[in-house]
Amino acid sequence: MNKASLKLAFLFVISLSLVQLVSAGDWPVIFHVYRGSTPVIDGNVSPGEYDDASTINRYCQWMSQFSSVLDTNDLFIKVWAKHDGNNLFFAFKVNDDILYAIDTPRWLPDENPNAHDFTLNFWPWFGDGVELCINADNMWSTKDNTYNTGDGRSWQIVCNLTKSLIGGLGKGGLIQGEQRDNPVAWPNYEKWIRSGAMKAVAKPNPRRKGYIIEWMVKPNPCLEVSPRKFWNPSMGTVRMGLNIGVQDLDEKEKGKGNFGNFHHEQWWAGEKDKRTWPKQWGTMVVHPGYKSG
């Protein structure tokens, strides 16, 4: 093989690697988000408040990390999302027949008696609630066991029904999420929550057994789509990584055999034990304008 052929082969291998870096791991679920009115973040989905939002359907196709969901009264989630030209908004209506620490005692898992201690040893996601994961720059490693960066590029944060960073144990809301072993994630998440860069309200649903979460995300500092550039509609259509998980603890015995005695944990994208790797997340396409029709 001559030098020209060797150079061509080398360039082909490099280009193939770049394609794998960009496209590998893009889980085949897509959610389109459009501009709409500004909702009130109060833990209530008022009539018409999310009529202009997009919804995630096909809950039956979500991945089960623990026991499978066989009844939508046991666990079901409806998701809305939109932006108002300034901030990004999500709402979650969760059907859950038994609410942990409301209908049950606040029992602790054998694996971690410090699950509610609000230190790096606790489990922010232990309880009923939702995890929101966004990969704003839409870049990821193709290696296994590689997680979010814990800053505006990619993150994983929790909204728990019965505990929160600001309200403490017994008051639902936002808590720092993962990765707790990433030294930048924990202080970033705390700063975002305390400053109001990210807000969420979680309340039991007065109309049906379960709860409602409304969640607001400010692009600066939470959606860094490229170095020091934060999402805004003038960028046009922007693709970001997205994953959503919903946790369901019931009585401890119902989770027998599962890690932490979790009853259910359902994820929009990804495989069992891999759903928190950004390469396993789905895609959120954020459009600058209103949806047609």
N, C-alpha and C positions, 0 to 999 in steps of 0.2 A: 504494500500500500504506500503510495507516495505521500508527500507532506500535505498536499492540498486535500487529499482524501482523509488523512488523519485529522486535519483541522475541521473538516466538515463533520466527521463522526463525533469529534469532541463537542462541537457546538450543538449537535443533535442531542447528545446526552445531557448537556447543560440545560437546553430548552425543555427537555422532557422532565427534568428535575424541577424546574420552575413551574411547569404546568401542574405537577403533583403537589407542590407547595401551595399553589393558589386554589386548586380544585378538589384535592383529596379531602375526604372527611365532611364535605358539605352534605349534611343529612337531607334526604329528599322531601322536606316539608318546607313550604314557603308561606309567609304571612304578609299580606300587603297592608300598609298603614297609610292613612290619608289625613288631610287637614279637616278639622271640625271645630265645634264650639268648645269653650273652656268649661270643663266640669267643675263641680264643687267637691273638694276632697273631704268628705264627711262620713264615709262608710255607708252611704245609702245610694242605691241606683234609682234615681228619681225617674218618673215616667218621661220618656223622650230624651233623657240626658245623654244617652249613648246611641241614639238612633243614627247618628252620622258616623259612628265608629265601625271598624271592621271587627269581625268575630272569628274565633277559632272554633271550628266544628270537628266532627268525627272524634269525639272523646274516646270512643271504643277502640281507636287505634293507638292510644297512648301506651307507652311502655310501662310494665309493672316491675318496679325494683324489688318488691316484696310480694305479698299475696295478691293474686289477681282480683279485680273488682268484678263481681258477678251481678250486682244490683245497683242501679243508678241512685237509689235512695241511700245506699251505703256510702257512696262517694261519686260525685259528679262535679265538673267544673265548667263554667262558661267564662270565656275571656273576651273582653273588648279592648281595643287599643285605637288611639288617634293622637294627633298633635294639634296644637292651636297656632302654629307658626312660631311659637316660643318654646314650649315645653312638651314633653312626651307624657302621655297618660295611659294607664292601664286600669281596668276594673276586673275583678274576679268575683263571680258568684258561685259559691261552693255549697253543694248539697252534702250534708254529713249527718248521719242519723245519731251519732254519739260524739259529743264534743269533749275532748280531753280537758281535764281540770275545771270543767263546768258540769258535765253530767257524770264525771268520774272523779275520784281522788287525783291529786297531782302526784301520781306514782313516779318513781325513778327507775331507770334501766339498771340492770345488774352490771352492765359494762361501764357505766359512768355515774357514780353517785353525786358528781358535781355538775350534772347536766344543766342546772339552772343557776350556776354561781356567778355568771357575768364576768368571767375571766377567760383567758385563753384556753383554759381546760374545759370550759362549758360547751354545750351543744346548742347553738342558736336555733337550729332546725328541729330540735326535739319538741314536739307538740303539733297541734293542728296549724297549718299555715301554708304559705306559698313561697317558693324560691324563684327569683327572677334573675336570669343570667343574660347579659348582653355583651357581645363582642363588637364594639363600635367600629374598630378599624378593619374588621372582617379578615384579619390575618390570624393564622394559627400554625402550630407545629404539627408535623405529621407523625411525631413520635408519640407512643403511648405514655400514659401517666403524666401528661403535660397539661397544666391547669391555667386558669386565667391569670392576668398580670396584676390584678388588685388595684388598678388605677383606672383612669378614664378610657383606656383602650379596651379593657375587658374586666368583668366583675361578676360576682355571684352574691346576692344579698337576700336576706330573709325578712318576711313579714309574718310574724307569729300572732295567733289569735289571743294568747294569754300571757305574753311577756314582751317587753320591748326595752331598748336602750334608755329611752327617756322616761317611760312610765314605770319600769321595773317589773317585778313579778306580779302578775295579776292584771296588767294593763297591756292590751295588744298594740302592736305597731312594729316598726323597723328595728332590726338587730343586725350588727355586723355579721357577715357571712363568711364565706371561704375565699381564698385559702388562709386559714389562721396561722399556718407556718410560713406565710409570705410576710416579711417584716413591713412591707408598705401597705398591705391590704387593710389590716385592722385599723391603723390610724386614719387612713383615707376614708374608710366607711364611717368611722365615728364622726369625722369632721363633716362629711356630707350630711349625715343625719342631724347632727346638732345645729348645723348652719341653715338647714332647710333646703339644701341643694337637692335633697331627695325627701319626699314626704309620703307617708301612707297612713291610712286609718283602717283598722280592722274591727268589725263589730258582728255579733250574732245577728242573723237575719230574722227580723220580727215576723216575716210572712211564711217562712218555711224553715224546717230544721237545717241548720248550716250557718254560714257566715258570708259576709261581703268584705272585700278589700278594695279600696281605691288607692292608687299609687301614682305619684307625680315624679318625673325625672327631669332635672334641668340639664341641658346639653353641656353647659360649662359649670362644673368640671367633669360631668359624668359620661359624656359621649364624645370622646376624642377620636375623630375619624382619621386623622393624620396628625403628625407631631404639631402640638399647640394649635390645632385647628379643630373646633368643636362644631357639631352638626348645626346647620340652619337651613331653611328651605331654599336659600339662594344657591345651594350646592346642587340642586336638581334631585333626581332620584338617587338614593343612597342605599346600599345593601349593608346590613349588619348581621352578625350572628345572634341567634336568640335561642334560649331554652327556658322552659317553665316547668317547675315541679310542684306538686301538691302533696303535702304530708297528712296522714290520717292515723292518729293514735286512738284506740278505743280502750277497753279494759286490758290490763296487762296480759291476761291469758289469751286474748284473741290474737296476739302477735307471737304466740309461742313458736319457737323455731326460727323466727326472723331476728336479724340484728336489732338490738335495742327493743325487742318486742314491738316493733312497728307493725301496724295492721296493714296499711297500704302506703305506697309512695309511687305516684304516677308521673311520668315525664312525657312532654310533648315530642321530644327528639332523643335519639341515642339508644344505646344498648344497655342492658343490665350491667352494672358495675363500671360503666364507661360514660354515663350520661353527663358528667361534669367536665369532660374534656372538651374544649372548644371545637376540636375537629369533629365532634359528634353532635354539635348543635345545628339547628335548622337556620333558615334565613328569614330575616325581617326586611322587607323592601319598604323604605320610607319615601313616600311620594310628596312632593312639595305642595301640591294642590288638593282640592276636594275630589272625592270620588264621584264619578258620573253615574247618573241614573238613580 
